Amino acid sequence: MTVHPHPTGVVTDPQTLRRTFAAFPTGVTVVTVGGPTPHGMTANSFTAVSLDPPLVLVCVGREAVMHDALAEAEHFGVSVLAAGQEPVARYFADRRRPLGREQFEFAQWRAGARTGVPLLVGAVAHFECQRWRSYDGGDHRIFVGRLVTMDRTSEDALLFVDGGFRRPEHERTGATT
């Protein structure tokens, strides 16, 4: 399907825009904040920003509970989900899940070594971040964090593309690299 821009050059059809963005595969993360009212949210809008200083970003919709939680938090965590953690991704994307500490009863987690933010057990990578800056991003807010700690396993990451979860090709077919 071809996207036909508005005569001013602006794409005006949000559904077409969403479908076109969906062609770009991303990893799947759960972003978390700790404190007296911890919260987690599935996000695929996560990326590295800078190596020096070490910065990452996550984009959060303004209507999401996580938006206000991140705006108030000094620290946040990011758990990059493993290929077998699709149920965890779906759970933290479900707006009907309980809020506060109770939502973390679904998945095993550990407190981050430096910040205490919840980090999900079994994830491919973990990042503990100090909130550094935030920027307007239209209907989202862009939160930039400075890395405090990180770790990584050799597991394959869960992917999201064309509106659905995918496992790496070699895992789905049984092929090895």
SVG drawing of the C-alpha trace seen along z (x, -y; Angstrom):
<svg xmlns="http://www.w3.org/2000/svg" viewBox="-9 -22 41 49">
<polyline fill="none" stroke="black" stroke-width="0.4" points="0.0,0.0 1.3,-3.4 0.9,-6.3 -0.3,-9.4 0.7,-12.5 -1.6,-15.4 -0.9,-18.2 1.1,-20.0 3.4,-17.0 1.9,-15.8 0.6,-12.2 -2.9,-12.6 -4.1,-9.0 -3.0,-7.6 -3.9,-4.0 -1.8,-4.0 1.0,-5.7 0.8,-3.1 0.9,-0.2 3.9,-1.7 5.8,-2.2 5.0,1.4 7.2,2.6 10.2,1.7 11.0,4.6 11.8,3.6 12.8,5.3 10.2,5.5 10.9,4.0 9.2,3.5 10.0,0.1 9.7,-0.1 9.8,-2.6 10.1,-1.7 9.3,-3.6 6.1,-3.5 4.0,-3.0 6.0,-0.8 4.8,-0.6 5.7,1.4 4.8,0.9 5.5,2.8 7.3,0.5 9.0,1.0 10.0,-2.6 13.3,-2.2 16.8,-2.9 20.3,-3.8 21.1,-7.6 24.7,-8.1 27.8,-6.2 29.4,-9.2 27.6,-9.9 25.8,-6.6 22.1,-7.5 19.0,-5.6 15.5,-6.8 12.0,-5.6 8.8,-7.2 5.7,-7.1 2.2,-8.2 0.9,-11.1 -2.3,-9.2 -0.3,-6.3 0.0,-5.8 3.7,-5.4 3.9,-8.9 3.3,-10.6 5.2,-7.9 8.3,-8.5 7.9,-12.3 8.1,-12.0 10.7,-9.2 14.4,-9.9 15.3,-6.4 13.8,-3.9 14.6,-0.4 14.4,1.3 14.2,5.0 14.7,6.2 12.5,9.3 13.7,12.7 12.1,14.6 10.0,16.7 8.6,13.8 5.7,12.9 3.2,13.5 5.1,11.0 5.0,8.4 1.2,9.0 0.6,8.7 2.5,5.4 0.6,4.0 -2.8,4.9 -4.4,1.8 -6.7,4.0 -3.8,5.4 -3.6,4.4 -1.5,1.3 1.2,0.8 3.2,3.7 0.4,6.2 1.2,6.0 4.7,7.4 3.2,10.7 2.8,12.0 6.5,12.0 9.6,12.7 11.7,9.6 14.6,8.4 15.5,5.0 18.1,3.1 21.5,3.1 21.9,-0.6 18.5,-2.1 16.1,0.6 13.9,0.3 12.1,3.6 14.0,5.6 12.4,8.7 14.1,12.0 14.8,13.9 15.2,10.7 18.0,10.5 19.3,7.3 18.7,4.9 19.4,1.2 19.1,-0.9 18.8,-4.6 18.8,-8.0 16.2,-10.2 18.3,-12.8 16.0,-14.9 12.6,-14.7 11.2,-16.3 7.9,-16.9 7.2,-14.3 3.7,-15.1 1.2,-12.7 4.2,-11.1 7.0,-12.3 10.6,-11.3 12.4,-10.3 16.2,-10.1 18.0,-8.2 21.7,-8.1 22.8,-4.5 23.7,-3.6 24.1,0.2 23.5,2.7 23.9,6.4 23.3,8.8 22.7,12.5 23.2,14.4 19.5,15.2 17.5,14.2 15.3,11.1 11.5,11.0 10.7,9.0 7.6,6.9 6.8,6.3 3.7,5.8 1.6,5.6 2.6,8.9 5.3,10.6 8.0,12.7 10.8,14.9 14.1,14.7 13.9,16.8 16.5,19.4 14.5,20.1 11.2,20.5 12.7,22.9 15.1,24.7 18.1,23.5 21.3,22.5 23.6,19.6"/>
</svg>
